[in-house]
Amino acid sequence: MTSIRSFWRHPPAQISGIGAITAGVLLLSLSDALVKLNNGALSLGQVLTVRSAVAVLCLGAVLRLCSRAGRGRGVNGWVWLRSFCLALMWGCYYAGLPGLPFSIAAACYYTAPMWMALLSSTLLGTRIGARGGLAILLGLAGVLTILRPGMDDVSPLVGLPLLAGFLYALAAVITQGRCRDVPAIAMALNLNLVLVLAGFGLLAALSWLGGHDDAGFLLSVWPKLAASGWALLIGLGVLLAVITALVASAYQSAPAPVIGLFDNGYLVFALLWSGAIFGARPGPVDIVGIALIGGGALLASIASTNSHPGRMEAA
């Protein structure tokens, strides 16, 4: 618990970092909720392409204005692999949103800390320990509680946010093990460049396969956008740039394990948006499952704090 105790020794920087990550996950959960709310008028290709292009412009301007952001090691192959994992993560998560309650999708996605514990042990030689093992079991119990195996109404789409959580964890482990010296904003810019390329690739593939503009969020090529649709995508792009800046600031201001504890606030905010925007309140069993996953994520973060006092820029 060394990193957590250090919070009290250096409160200004720690509080600044915690405030930044809390604001970041609040805005990220709102952004994801807006994507789900408007998925009937948008396509996944549009979201990936336009939103990330706007974020690239914003982040590029920041890099140009802030000379310090360009210091450190340059972008390498591991950064590209990290960006590829995160691009797949976003694609999987957004592909599952139209067919799942937002709170359930978020809960399955936030199995990521449990995946991190497993991958860190496998790839980085990190000792999981009793807390890490218990965290994994809690997360698994939470997923099984939400899915309720044997029920006929379980959607196979839950596999998409679960896969997204795994990809997020893999990207975090790559960041921790191979990308620690790369400036956070440079990694964010690289990620958004990959997302733009992924969006163009998806649009090209759908066009080549003879896709239509009324095939739903995942398979539509380019549904006609009204002025409000363009404004939404541009706003989401600016929001993504702000989120990236907040997350980068958070991980630079405080130890990553401490920040990671508050990263799990996404699950709480997702519950709030689920009720406020969609009017969908999870049932008692779903709440139990979400609480188990949240508890597992929290315990996994605490276990990581004890094992790794270093940095991890996972977003």
C-alpha positions in Angstrom: 0.0 0.0 0.0 3.0 2.3 -0.4 1.5 4.2 -3.3 -1.7 4.8 -1.5 0.1 6.0 1.7 2.1 8.5 -0.5 -1.2 10.1 -1.3 -1.2 11.8 2.1 2.4 12.9 1.8 1.9 14.8 -1.5 -1.8 15.8 -1.5 -1.7 18.6 -4.1 -0.3 16.4 -7.0 -2.3 13.4 -5.9 -5.6 15.2 -5.6 -4.9 16.8 -9.0 -4.3 13.4 -10.6 -7.4 11.9 -9.0 -9.5 14.8 -10.0 -8.3 14.5 -13.6 -9.0 10.7 -13.9 -12.4 11.1 -12.3 -13.3 13.8 -14.8 -11.8 11.7 -17.5 -13.9 8.6 -16.8 -17.0 10.7 -16.3 -16.6 12.3 -19.7 -15.7 8.9 -21.3 -18.8 7.2 -19.9 -20.9 10.1 -21.1 -19.3 9.9 -24.6 -20.0 6.1 -24.8 -23.6 6.7 -23.6 -24.1 9.3 -26.4 -22.7 6.8 -28.9 -25.2 4.2 -27.7 -28.1 6.8 -27.7 -27.4 7.8 -31.3 -26.4 4.5 -32.8 -29.6 4.4 -34.9 -28.4 7.5 -36.8 -24.7 6.7 -37.0 -22.4 4.0 -38.2 -19.4 2.5 -36.5 -17.2 3.6 -39.4 -18.4 7.2 -39.0 -17.7 7.3 -35.3 -14.2 5.8 -35.7 -13.3 8.0 -38.6 -14.8 11.5 -37.9 -14.4 11.4 -34.1 -10.8 10.3 -34.1 -9.9 12.7 -37.0 -11.1 15.6 -34.9 -9.2 14.3 -31.9 -6.0 14.0 -34.1 -6.4 17.6 -35.0 -6.8 18.7 -31.4 -3.9 16.5 -30.1 -1.7 17.6 -33.0 -2.2 21.2 -32.0 -1.4 20.4 -28.4 1.8 18.6 -29.5 2.8 21.6 -31.6 2.2 24.1 -28.9 3.7 22.2 -26.0 7.3 21.4 -26.8 7.7 19.3 -23.7 5.2 16.8 -25.0 7.6 15.8 -27.7 10.4 14.7 -25.3 11.2 11.1 -24.5 11.4 8.1 -26.7 9.6 8.2 -30.0 6.8 6.0 -31.2 7.9 2.4 -31.7 6.4 -0.9 -32.8 5.0 -1.6 -29.3 3.1 1.7 -29.4 1.6 0.7 -32.7 0.6 -2.7 -31.2 -0.9 -1.0 -28.2 -2.9 1.3 -30.5 -4.1 -1.7 -32.6 -5.3 -3.4 -29.4 -7.2 -0.3 -28.2 -8.7 0.2 -31.7 -10.0 -3.3 -31.6 -11.2 -2.7 -28.1 -13.3 0.3 -29.1 -14.7 -1.5 -32.1 -15.8 -4.5 -30.0 -17.3 -2.4 -27.3 -19.2 -0.1 -29.6 -20.4 -3.1 -31.7 -22.0 -4.6 -28.6 -23.6 -1.4 -27.3 -26.7 -1.4 -29.6 -27.9 -4.8 -28.4 -27.0 -4.5 -24.6 -28.1 -2.4 -21.7 -25.4 0.2 -21.1 -24.8 -0.8 -17.5 -24.4 -4.5 -18.5 -22.0 -3.7 -21.3 -19.9 -1.5 -19.0 -19.8 -4.2 -16.3 -18.5 -6.8 -18.8 -16.0 -4.3 -20.1 -14.7 -3.6 -16.6 -13.5 -7.1 -16.2 -10.3 -5.5 -17.6 -8.5 -5.3 -14.2 -9.0 -9.0 -13.7 -7.6 -9.6 -17.2 -4.7 -7.3 -16.3 -3.8 -9.4 -13.3 -3.7 -12.6 -15.4 -1.8 -11.0 -18.3 0.7 -9.3 -16.0 1.4 -12.7 -14.4 1.8 -14.4 -17.7 3.7 -11.8 -19.7 5.5 -9.7 -17.1 6.0 -12.3 -14.4 4.0 -10.4 -11.9 2.9 -12.4 -8.9 -0.9 -12.4 -8.6 -1.1 -13.3 -5.0 -4.1 -14.1 -2.9 -5.8 -10.7 -3.5 -5.3 -11.0 -7.3 -6.7 -14.5 -7.3 -9.7 -13.4 -5.2 -10.2 -10.4 -7.6 -10.3 -12.8 -10.6 -12.8 -15.0 -8.9 -15.0 -12.1 -7.9 -15.0 -10.8 -11.5 -15.9 -14.2 -12.9 -18.7 -14.6 -10.3 -20.0 -11.2 -11.4 -20.0 -12.1 -15.1 -21.7 -15.4 -14.4 -24.3 -13.6 -12.2 -25.1 -11.1 -15.0 -25.2 -13.8 -17.7 -27.1 -16.3 -15.5 -26.0 -19.4 -17.6 -28.9 -21.4 -18.8 -31.3 -18.5 -19.3 -32.7 -18.2 -22.9 -32.6 -14.4 -23.0 -28.9 -14.1 -22.6 -27.5 -12.2 -25.6 -24.4 -13.6 -27.3 -23.4 -9.9 -27.7 -22.0 -9.9 -24.1 -18.9 -11.5 -25.6 -18.0 -8.3 -27.4 -17.5 -6.1 -24.2 -15.8 -9.0 -22.5 -13.4 -9.2 -25.4 -13.0 -5.4 -25.2 -12.0 -5.7 -21.6 -9.4 -8.3 -22.5 -8.0 -6.0 -25.3 -7.9 -3.0 -22.9 -5.9 -5.1 -20.4 -3.5 -6.3 -23.0 -2.9 -2.7 -24.1 -2.3 -1.7 -20.5 0.3 -4.5 -20.0 2.0 -3.5 -23.3 2.1 0.1 -22.1 3.5 -0.9 -18.7 6.1 -3.3 -20.0 7.2 -1.6 -23.3 6.0 2.0 -23.6 6.8 3.7 -20.3 9.2 6.2 -21.8 6.9 7.3 -24.7 5.1 10.6 -24.0 1.5 10.0 -23.2 0.1 12.5 -25.7 2.3 11.0 -28.4 0.7 7.6 -27.7 -2.8 9.2 -27.7 -2.1 10.8 -31.1 -0.8 7.4 -32.4 -4.0 5.7 -31.1 -6.3 8.2 -32.9 -4.4 7.8 -36.1 -4.9 4.1 -35.9 -8.6 4.6 -35.2 -8.9 6.8 -38.2 -7.2 4.2 -40.4 -9.4 1.5 -38.8 -12.5 3.6 -39.6 -11.4 4.0 -43.2 -10.6 0.3 -43.5 -14.1 -0.6 -42.2 -15.8 1.8 -44.6 -13.8 0.5 -47.5 -14.5 -3.2 -46.6 -18.2 -2.5 -46.2 -18.3 -0.6 -49.5 -16.4 -3.4 -51.3 -18.9 -6.0 -49.9 -21.8 -3.9 -51.2 -22.9 -2.6 -47.9 -25.9 -0.2 -47.5 -26.6 2.9 -45.5 -29.5 1.4 -43.6 -27.9 -1.8 -42.3 -27.6 -0.8 -38.7 -24.8 0.7 -36.6 -22.3 -2.0 -37.2 -22.8 -2.7 -40.9 -24.0 0.6 -42.4 -21.4 2.4 -44.6 -22.2 6.1 -44.4 -25.8 7.0 -43.3 -26.7 10.5 -44.3 -25.7 12.9 -41.5 -27.8 16.0 -40.7 -26.1 19.0 -39.2 -26.9 17.7 -35.7 -25.1 14.4 -36.6 -22.0 16.2 -37.7 -22.1 18.4 -34.6 -22.4 15.3 -32.4 -19.4 13.6 -34.1 -17.2 16.7 -33.9 -18.2 17.2 -30.3 -17.3 13.6 -29.5 -14.0 14.2 -31.2 -13.2 17.2 -29.0 -14.4 15.3 -26.0 -12.1 12.4 -26.8 -9.1 14.8 -27.1 -10.1 16.3 -23.7 -10.5 12.8 -22.1 -7.0 11.8 -23.5 -5.5 15.0 -22.0 -7.1 14.4 -18.6 -6.0 10.8 -18.5 -2.4 11.7 -19.5 -2.3 14.4 -16.8 -3.7 12.0 -14.2 -1.0 9.4 -14.9 1.7 12.0 -14.8 0.5 13.6 -11.5 0.1 10.5 -9.4 1.2 6.8 -9.2 -0.7 4.7 -11.7 -2.0 2.2 -9.2 -3.6 5.0 -7.2 -5.1 6.4 -10.4 -6.2 3.0 -11.4 -8.4 2.7 -8.3 -10.4 5.7 -9.5 -10.4 4.6 -13.1 -13.0 2.0 -12.0 -15.4 4.9 -11.4 -16.5 4.4 -15.1 -18.7 1.6 -13.8 -20.5 3.9 -11.4 -21.0 6.6 -14.0 -22.3 4.1 -16.5 -25.0 3.1 -14.0 -25.9 6.8 -13.6 -26.1 7.4 -17.3 -28.0 4.2 -17.8 -30.8 5.5 -15.6 -30.7 9.2 -16.5 -30.4 8.8 -20.3 -31.9 5.5 -21.1 -34.3 5.1 -18.1 -32.9 1.5 -17.8 -32.3 0.5 -14.2 -30.6 -2.8 -13.6 -32.5 -5.5 -11.7 -31.4 -6.7 -8.3 -29.5 -9.7 -9.7 -27.8 -7.4 -12.3 -26.8 -5.0 -9.5 -25.3 -7.9 -7.5 -23.3 -8.9 -10.6 -22.1 -5.4 -11.2 -21.1 -5.0 -7.6 -19.1 -8.3 -7.8 -17.3 -7.1 -10.9 -16.7 -3.6 -9.3 -15.3 -5.2 -6.2 -13.1 -7.5 -8.2 -11.8 -4.5 -10.2 -11.1 -2.6 -7.0 -9.3 -5.5 -5.4 -7.3 -6.2 -8.6 -6.2 -2.5 -8.6 -5.1 -2.7 -4.9 -3.2 -5.9 -5.7 -1.5 -4.1 -8.6 -0.6 -1.3 -6.2 1.2 -3.7 -3.9 3.0 -5.4 -6.8 3.8 -2.5 -9.1 4.5 1.0 -7.8 5.4 2.2 -11.3 3.5 3.9 -14.0 0.9 2.6 -16.4 -0.7 4.8 -19.0 -3.4 2.5 -20.2 -5.7 5.0 -21.9 
